[in-house]
Amino acid sequence: MTVGFPRGVLFDLDGTLVDSAPDFVATIALMAARLGMPPVSLEQLRPHVSKGSRAMLKASFPEFPEEEREALVPEFLSTYEGLLGDHAPPFESIPEFLAALDDAGVPWGIVTNKPEYLAVQVLDKLDWSERSKVLIGGDTLPVKKPDPLPLIVAAEKMGIAPADIVYVGDDLRDIQAANAAGMRSVAALWGYRLNDENPDEWNACVQMSDVTELMDGTKWPQ
């Protein structure tokens, strides 16, 4: 195992491993066309991606009443599923980093708030399904992040104590879940967040501004 790497690593998915925002822009474009609305730009939608489907719909159709946006959630998910992965590569250097973990014998997995059936398809498209030791989606358990249970269950499935795992995520809920689960945490600053969110207030063990920092074992929380 490379010096500095933890015994195990868990990741968020969207905004941490995968730059999925362009997929969601394409999803909203199709829905907007049907609704006779203008499409949204990547810059407009990107900060909301880690907040989930309802947040993206609110950012895209702010003039719609909440109940009308809620009714659009199934269409949003089905439209996204139809083009999933078409415009959503891993962030630059993520494939090399995951290969480095594999070479070092460090098991890794994913805990995301994305519905499990969609997360499975993302991993299949990226050929990560066999390499990821565990996948917990937002509907795998009765609760999701920031509740710590998904991370605790993931640790159990990996056979590693939470204290020996580092969780990497780009959202406050990721850090809250990791801290509550007794895991060390890395705030992924290359991901998605709103302008008024301050990662300095998240209480992450470490902040990393670039994916390449993950390759440096000395930068991981000890």
Helices and strands as residue ranges (DSSP letters): E 8-11, H 21-35, H 42-45, G 46-51, H 53-60, H 66-71, H 73-83, H 94-104, E 108-111, H 116-125, E 135-136, H 149-158, G 162-164, E 165-169, H 172-181, E 184-188, G 199-201, E 206-208, G 211-215, G 217-219
